[in-house]
Amino acid sequence: MDGSPVRGQHRGAITRLNQARSIQSFQDELIRLIRVDLAHTDVFVGVLDRESKSLQLPVWVRSHLERHQGLATKLEQGAMVGISHSEENPVPRPASTARSSVVLIPIIDDATLIGAIGLVSSLGGPHLSAEEVEGVRQLAHETAPILARLLEIASLMSKAQEFYGKEERAARVEASLATAVEEKSRFNAFLKIGWHVQSNIAHDLRTPLAAIRGYARMILDGRSGDINDTQREYLRVITENTDRLINVATWMNQVAELSGQNFNLSTFDLRTVWAESVTTNQQDLANKSLTLTEQIPEESFEIIADREKLAYSLNELIAAAIKLAELGSVITAAFSHGREREVMVKIVASGSSIAPDALRISDRTFNSSVNPQTQNTNEGLSRVYEIIGMHGGRMFVNSASGQGSTFFFTLPTVTIDGEDKSHEQTVNFGRR
């Protein structure tokens, strides 16, 4: 075996193989080293791909091994295998290897196939001797640890690149989060300023309105002299509408104060909260022998809102309907979507009615003749009115003799970047 490429002057070449910094440079140097002594032979080196778990061999060689699993198994076990030119192969060979035979010599490390050396001999040229094949086999054995080390380095570099990629993505996410936190802080500061502005506006409105109302009342009381009936009627209209404006200003101030409280926004289906509210009031419904009829379609009523506040609102509306409904009558609840996909909820208590002045929830002008039970209902509805308003919705209460009482509210849609989000809500701090 004096002609073996792993002896004599080739020891230095193996040292260069050990100094290779990449798998490609290892392959190039190994091929060059073998061809120093086997110039009449074509050489290729296939290396294990960690991801596919297969050797990166020429296509026609890989196809042959796939069709002959026995040869592939022998190669994995560390045995040399041969491919004859006479074997049928559906993948044509390159012209340079059309009439040739191939010897595949495995590169094994720790009982694992990590590569293979292919020796391609032309049928018309010199044949490989057993000594030459053995020399290459010995070379494969001695270089296996080098290739294993390079494969491990490549694997570590790949993992490092993946880690650095994740680290970069994490850094970008962290930067985006920091920006979002900063924007949220600015938004919160803007909201606080808005609350103060709204509170100041409400105060500035009440002061002159109170003066107008005061002087109008003094004229009505005759402090400035006698007035005729027409003047009295005009002053009554002025006083009444001034009262309404003062109540609106008061409402604005109360909403500003409530808006300063934290809103626990979440996404939920309003039908679920409704079902929970019905269960809560089931005993009161039974006590008055009331029948609850639901007209709720099988579709999503998903919204983004403060679940606790809307649960309170639905409970108050059901409780109010129970109080106003006649014994043994029917309460009807209907859910629907409007033309702009806004959520609409209507609750009708049939049978009884109540004086309109007793249900002026937006003005908070309660009729002193209303009995305490109805007065409590009115106050609860006023709180519901405020909650619906803070969510950007509107609420109405109607009551007519012989037609019962109707509670109706809407929750609007939100448009984000020009795209309609029919299930999303906005939190408004002013009345629509």
C-alpha positions as CSV (number, residue, x, y, z in Angstrom):
1,M,0.0,0.0,0.0
2,D,3.0,2.3,-0.7
3,G,0.8,4.0,-3.3
4,S,-1.9,4.8,-0.9
5,P,-2.9,8.5,-0.9
6,V,-2.9,8.5,2.8
7,R,0.8,7.8,3.2
8,G,4.0,9.7,2.7
9,Q,3.7,13.1,1.1
10,H,-0.1,13.1,1.6
11,R,0.2,13.3,5.4
12,G,0.6,17.0,4.9
13,A,-2.5,17.2,2.8
14,I,-4.5,15.5,5.6
15,T,-3.2,18.2,7.9
16,R,-4.6,20.8,5.5
17,L,-7.9,18.9,5.6
18,N,-7.9,19.3,9.3
19,Q,-7.5,23.1,8.8
20,A,-10.5,23.4,6.6
21,R,-12.9,26.1,7.7
22,S,-16.0,24.9,5.8
23,I,-17.5,21.8,4.4
24,Q,-17.0,23.0,0.8
25,S,-13.3,23.6,1.3
26,F,-13.0,20.1,3.0
27,Q,-14.7,18.5,0.0
28,D,-12.5,20.4,-2.5
29,E,-9.3,19.5,-0.7
30,L,-10.4,15.8,-0.2
31,I,-11.1,15.5,-4.0
32,R,-7.8,17.1,-4.8
33,L,-6.0,14.8,-2.5
34,I,-7.5,11.6,-3.9
35,R,-6.9,12.7,-7.5
36,V,-3.2,13.1,-6.8
37,D,-2.8,9.3,-7.0
38,L,-5.9,8.5,-9.0
39,A,-5.7,10.9,-11.9
40,H,-7.5,8.4,-14.2
41,T,-10.6,8.5,-11.9
42,D,-13.4,11.0,-11.4
43,V,-14.1,11.7,-7.8
44,F,-17.1,13.2,-5.9
45,V,-17.8,13.6,-2.2
46,G,-21.3,13.6,-0.8
47,V,-21.9,15.0,2.7
48,L,-24.8,14.4,5.0
49,D,-27.4,17.1,5.0
50,R,-28.6,17.6,8.6
51,E,-32.1,18.8,7.7
52,S,-33.0,16.2,5.0
53,K,-30.9,13.4,6.7
54,S,-29.6,12.3,3.3
55,L,-26.3,12.4,1.5
56,Q,-25.9,15.2,-1.1
57,L,-24.9,12.8,-3.9
58,P,-25.3,13.3,-7.7
59,V,-29.0,12.8,-8.7
60,W,-28.4,9.6,-10.7
61,V,-26.5,8.0,-7.8
62,R,-29.1,9.0,-5.3
63,S,-31.8,7.6,-7.6
64,H,-30.0,4.3,-7.9
65,L,-29.7,4.0,-4.1
66,E,-33.4,4.8,-3.6
67,R,-34.3,2.0,-6.1
68,H,-31.9,-0.4,-4.4
69,Q,-32.5,0.0,-0.7
70,G,-30.2,-2.9,0.1
71,L,-27.2,-1.0,-1.2
72,A,-28.3,2.1,0.8
73,T,-28.5,0.0,3.9
74,K,-25.0,-1.5,3.4
75,L,-23.6,1.9,2.9
76,E,-25.1,3.1,6.1
77,Q,-23.6,0.1,7.9
78,G,-20.1,1.1,6.7
79,A,-19.7,-1.3,3.7
80,M,-18.5,-0.2,0.3
81,V,-21.0,-0.6,-2.6
82,G,-20.7,-0.6,-6.3
83,I,-22.9,0.6,-9.2
84,S,-22.4,-1.0,-12.5
85,H,-22.9,0.7,-15.9
86,S,-25.3,-2.1,-16.9
87,E,-27.8,-1.3,-14.1
88,E,-31.1,0.2,-15.4
89,N,-31.6,3.7,-14.1
90,P,-34.5,5.9,-15.1
91,V,-32.3,9.0,-14.5
92,P,-29.7,9.3,-17.3
93,R,-26.1,9.6,-16.3
94,P,-24.0,12.6,-17.4
95,A,-22.1,11.9,-20.6
96,S,-18.8,11.7,-18.7
97,T,-20.1,8.7,-16.6
98,A,-22.3,7.0,-19.2
99,R,-20.1,4.0,-19.6
100,S,-18.5,3.7,-16.1
101,S,-18.8,1.9,-12.8
102,V,-18.9,3.6,-9.4
103,V,-17.5,2.6,-6.0
104,L,-19.1,4.3,-3.0
105,I,-16.9,4.4,0.1
106,P,-18.7,5.5,3.3
107,I,-17.4,8.0,5.7
108,I,-18.5,6.8,9.2
109,D,-18.2,8.6,12.5
110,D,-19.5,7.1,15.7
111,A,-21.3,4.4,13.7
112,T,-23.2,7.1,11.7
113,L,-22.9,7.7,8.0
114,I,-21.9,11.3,7.5
115,G,-20.6,11.2,4.0
116,A,-19.5,9.1,1.0
117,I,-16.6,9.2,-1.5
118,G,-17.5,8.2,-5.1
119,L,-14.9,6.8,-7.4
120,V,-16.1,6.8,-11.0
121,S,-14.0,4.6,-13.4
122,S,-14.5,4.5,-17.2
123,L,-14.9,1.1,-18.7
124,G,-12.4,2.0,-21.4
125,G,-9.7,3.2,-19.0
126,P,-7.6,1.7,-16.2
127,H,-9.4,-0.2,-13.6
128,L,-9.2,0.6,-9.9
129,S,-7.0,-1.8,-8.0
130,A,-8.0,-3.2,-4.7
131,E,-5.0,-1.4,-3.1
132,E,-6.2,2.0,-4.5
133,V,-9.8,1.4,-3.2
134,E,-8.4,0.4,0.2
135,G,-6.2,3.5,0.3
136,V,-9.3,5.7,-0.3
137,R,-11.2,3.7,2.3
138,Q,-8.4,4.3,4.8
139,L,-8.5,8.0,3.9
140,A,-12.3,8.1,4.5
141,H,-11.7,6.6,7.9
142,E,-9.0,9.1,8.9
143,T,-10.9,12.1,7.7
144,A,-14.3,11.1,9.3
145,P,-13.6,13.0,12.6
146,I,-12.6,16.1,10.5
147,L,-15.9,16.0,8.6
148,A,-17.9,15.3,11.8
149,R,-16.3,18.4,13.4
150,L,-17.1,20.6,10.4
151,L,-20.7,19.3,10.3
152,E,-21.1,20.1,14.0
153,I,-19.6,23.6,13.4
154,A,-22.1,24.1,10.5
155,S,-24.9,23.0,12.7
156,L,-23.9,25.3,15.5
157,M,-23.5,28.2,13.1
158,S,-27.0,27.5,11.7
159,K,-28.4,27.5,15.2
160,A,-26.5,30.6,16.0
161,Q,-27.9,32.4,12.9
162,E,-31.4,31.2,13.9
163,F,-30.8,32.5,17.4
164,Y,-29.5,35.8,16.1
165,G,-32.5,36.0,13.9
166,K,-34.8,35.4,16.8
167,E,-32.9,37.9,18.9
168,E,-33.2,40.6,16.1
169,R,-37.0,39.8,15.9
170,A,-37.3,40.0,19.7
171,A,-35.4,43.4,19.6
172,R,-37.8,44.7,16.9
173,V,-40.8,43.5,19.0
174,E,-39.3,45.1,22.1
175,A,-38.8,48.3,20.2
176,S,-42.4,48.2,18.9
177,L,-43.7,47.5,22.4
178,A,-41.8,50.4,23.8
179,T,-43.2,52.6,21.1
180,A,-46.7,51.3,21.8
181,V,-46.3,51.9,25.5
182,E,-45.1,55.5,24.8
183,E,-48.0,56.1,22.5
184,K,-50.4,54.7,25.1
185,S,-49.0,57.0,27.6
186,R,-49.5,60.0,25.3
187,F,-53.0,58.8,24.5
188,N,-53.8,58.5,28.2
189,A,-52.4,62.0,28.8
190,F,-54.6,63.2,25.9
191,L,-57.6,61.6,27.4
192,K,-57.0,63.2,30.8
193,I,-56.7,66.5,29.2
194,G,-59.9,65.8,27.3
195,W,-61.7,65.0,30.6
196,H,-60.5,68.2,32.1
197,V,-61.6,70.2,29.1
198,Q,-65.0,68.6,29.0
199,S,-65.4,69.2,32.8
200,N,-64.4,72.8,32.3
201,I,-66.8,73.2,29.4
202,A,-69.6,71.8,31.4
203,H,-68.9,74.2,34.3
204,D,-68.6,77.2,31.9
205,L,-72.0,76.3,30.4
206,R,-73.8,75.8,33.8
207,T,-72.7,79.2,35.1
208,P,-74.3,81.4,32.5
209,L,-77.3,79.1,32.0
210,A,-78.0,79.2,35.8
211,A,-77.9,83.0,35.6
212,I,-80.4,83.0,32.6
213,R,-82.7,80.6,34.4
214,G,-82.5,82.7,37.6
215,Y,-83.4,86.0,36.0
216,A,-86.2,84.3,34.0
217,R,-87.7,82.8,37.2
218,M,-87.5,86.2,38.9
219,I,-89.4,87.8,36.0
220,L,-92.0,85.0,36.2
221,D,-92.3,85.6,40.0
222,G,-93.2,89.3,39.2
223,R,-90.1,90.8,40.8
224,S,-89.7,93.1,37.8
225,G,-93.3,94.0,37.5
226,D,-96.4,92.6,35.9
227,I,-96.2,90.4,32.7
228,N,-98.8,89.3,30.4
229,D,-99.7,85.7,29.5
230,T,-97.7,85.7,26.3
231,Q,-94.6,86.9,28.1
232,R,-95.2,84.3,30.8
233,E,-95.4,81.5,28.2
234,Y,-92.2,82.7,26.5
235,L,-90.4,82.8,29.9
236,R,-91.7,79.4,30.7
237,V,-90.2,78.0,27.4
238,I,-86.9,79.8,28.2
239,T,-86.8,78.3,31.7
240,E,-87.7,74.8,30.6
241,N,-85.0,74.7,27.8
242,T,-82.5,76.3,30.1
243,D,-83.2,73.5,32.6
244,R,-82.6,71.0,29.8
245,L,-79.2,72.6,28.9
246,I,-78.1,72.7,32.5
247,N,-79.0,69.0,32.8
248,V,-76.9,68.3,29.6
249,A,-74.0,70.1,31.1
250,T,-74.3,68.2,34.3
251,W,-74.5,65.0,32.4
252,M,-71.3,65.9,30.5
253,N,-69.5,66.5,33.8
254,Q,-70.7,63.2,35.2
255,V,-69.6,61.4,32.0
256,A,-66.2,63.1,32.3
257,E,-65.8,61.8,35.8
258,L,-66.9,58.3,34.9
259,S,-64.6,58.3,31.9
260,G,-61.7,58.8,34.2
261,Q,-62.3,55.4,35.7
262,N,-60.6,52.4,34.1
263,F,-62.4,50.7,31.3
264,N,-61.8,46.9,31.3
265,L,-62.2,46.4,27.6
266,S,-62.5,42.8,26.2
267,T,-64.1,41.0,23.2
268,F,-67.2,39.0,23.9
269,D,-70.6,38.1,22.4
270,L,-73.4,40.3,23.8
271,R,-75.8,37.3,23.6
272,T,-73.7,35.5,26.3
273,V,-74.0,38.5,28.7
274,W,-77.7,38.7,27.9
275,A,-78.2,35.0,28.8
276,E,-76.4,35.5,32.1
277,S,-78.6,38.5,32.9
278,V,-81.8,36.5,32.1
279,T,-80.6,33.8,34.5
280,T,-80.0,36.4,37.2
281,N,-83.5,37.8,36.9
282,Q,-85.3,34.5,36.4
283,Q,-86.8,34.4,39.8
284,D,-88.3,37.9,39.5
285,L,-89.8,36.9,36.1
286,A,-91.4,33.8,37.8
287,N,-92.7,35.8,40.7
288,K,-94.8,38.0,38.4
289,S,-95.6,35.0,36.0
290,L,-94.0,36.9,33.2
291,T,-93.1,35.3,29.9
292,L,-89.9,36.3,28.2
293,T,-89.9,36.0,24.5
294,E,-86.5,36.3,22.8
295,Q,-86.0,37.3,19.1
296,I,-82.3,36.8,18.8
297,P,-80.9,35.5,15.5
298,E,-78.3,32.8,15.3
299,E,-75.4,35.1,14.4
300,S,-72.5,36.7,16.2
301,F,-73.1,39.9,18.3
302,E,-69.4,40.1,19.2
303,I,-68.3,43.5,20.5
304,I,-65.4,45.1,22.3
305,A,-66.6,46.8,25.4
306,D,-66.5,46.8,29.2
307,R,-68.3,43.5,29.9
308,E,-69.0,44.3,33.5
309,K,-70.6,47.7,32.7
310,L,-72.8,46.2,29.9
311,A,-73.8,43.3,32.2
312,Y,-75.0,45.9,34.7
313,S,-76.9,47.7,32.0
314,L,-78.7,44.6,30.8
315,N,-79.6,43.6,34.3
316,E,-81.0,47.1,35.0
317,L,-83.1,47.0,31.7
318,I,-84.5,43.6,32.5
319,A,-85.3,44.6,36.1
320,A,-87.0,47.8,34.8
321,A,-89.1,45.8,32.4
322,I,-90.1,43.4,35.1
323,K,-91.2,46.3,37.4
324,L,-93.2,48.0,34.6
325,A,-94.8,44.8,33.1
326,E,-98.3,43.8,34.2
327,L,-98.7,40.5,36.1
328,G,-98.7,37.6,33.8
329,S,-97.9,39.6,30.7
330,V,-95.1,39.2,28.1
331,I,-91.6,40.8,27.9
332,T,-90.1,40.8,24.4
333,A,-86.3,41.1,23.8
334,A,-85.0,41.5,20.3
335,F,-81.4,41.7,19.0
336,S,-80.5,42.9,15.5
337,H,-77.9,44.6,13.4
338,G,-78.5,47.9,11.7
339,R,-77.6,49.0,8.2
340,E,-74.1,49.9,9.4
341,R,-73.9,46.7,11.3
342,E,-74.4,48.5,14.6
343,V,-75.8,46.3,17.4
344,M,-79.4,47.1,18.3
345,V,-81.2,45.8,21.4
346,K,-84.9,46.4,22.2
347,I,-86.8,45.3,25.3
348,V,-90.6,45.8,25.4
349,A,-92.7,45.4,28.6
350,S,-96.3,45.0,27.4
351,G,-99.4,46.2,29.2
352,S,-98.5,49.0,31.6
353,S,-97.2,52.5,30.8
354,I,-95.6,55.3,32.8
355,A,-95.8,59.0,32.5
356,P,-93.3,60.4,30.0
357,D,-91.8,62.9,32.6
358,A,-90.9,59.9,34.8
359,L,-88.6,58.5,32.1
360,R,-86.6,61.5,31.0
361,I,-83.4,59.7,31.8
362,S,-81.2,61.9,29.7
363,D,-82.3,65.1,31.5
364,R,-82.5,63.7,35.0
365,T,-85.7,65.7,35.6
366,F,-87.6,63.3,37.7
367,N,-91.3,63.8,38.4
368,S,-91.8,64.3,42.1
369,S,-95.2,62.5,41.9
370,V,-93.5,59.3,40.8
371,N,-93.7,56.5,43.4
372,P,-90.3,55.4,45.0
373,Q,-90.2,52.2,43.1
374,T,-90.4,53.9,39.7
375,Q,-88.0,56.6,40.9
376,N,-85.4,53.9,41.6
377,T,-86.0,52.4,38.2
378,N,-85.5,55.9,36.6
379,E,-82.2,56.4,38.4
380,G,-80.9,53.0,37.3
381,L,-81.9,53.7,33.7
382,S,-80.0,57.0,33.9
383,R,-76.8,55.1,34.8
384,V,-77.5,52.8,31.9
385,Y,-77.9,55.8,29.6
386,E,-74.5,57.0,30.7
387,I,-72.8,53.7,30.2
388,I,-74.3,53.3,26.7
389,G,-73.2,56.8,25.9
390,M,-69.6,56.2,27.0
391,H,-69.5,53.2,24.6
392,G,-70.5,55.5,21.8
393,G,-74.1,54.3,21.7
394,R,-77.6,55.8,22.1
395,M,-80.4,54.9,24.3
396,F,-84.2,55.7,24.1
397,V,-87.1,55.0,26.5
398,N,-90.7,55.2,25.2
399,S,-93.9,54.6,27.1
400,A,-97.4,55.0,25.8
401,S,-100.8,54.2,27.3
402,G,-101.9,50.7,26.2
403,Q,-98.6,50.0,24.5
404,G,-96.3,49.3,27.4
405,S,-92.8,50.6,27.8
406,T,-89.9,50.1,25.3
407,F,-86.2,50.3,26.1
408,F,-83.9,50.6,23.1
409,F,-80.2,51.1,22.7
410,T,-77.5,50.8,20.0
411,L,-73.8,50.2,20.0
412,P,-72.0,51.6,16.9
413,T,-69.5,50.0,14.6
414,V,-65.9,51.2,14.3
415,T,-63.9,51.9,11.2
416,I,-60.2,51.2,11.5
417,D,-57.9,52.3,8.6
418,G,-60.8,52.4,6.2
419,E,-61.8,48.8,7.0
420,D,-65.2,48.2,8.6
421,K,-65.0,46.2,11.8
422,S,-68.6,45.4,12.4
423,H,-68.0,43.6,15.8
424,E,-65.9,46.4,17.3
425,Q,-67.0,49.2,19.5
426,T,-65.6,52.6,20.5
427,V,-65.6,54.2,23.9
428,N,-66.9,57.7,23.6
429,F,-66.7,60.3,26.3
430,G,-69.5,62.5,24.9
431,R,-73.1,61.9,24.1
432,R,-74.0,61.2,20.5
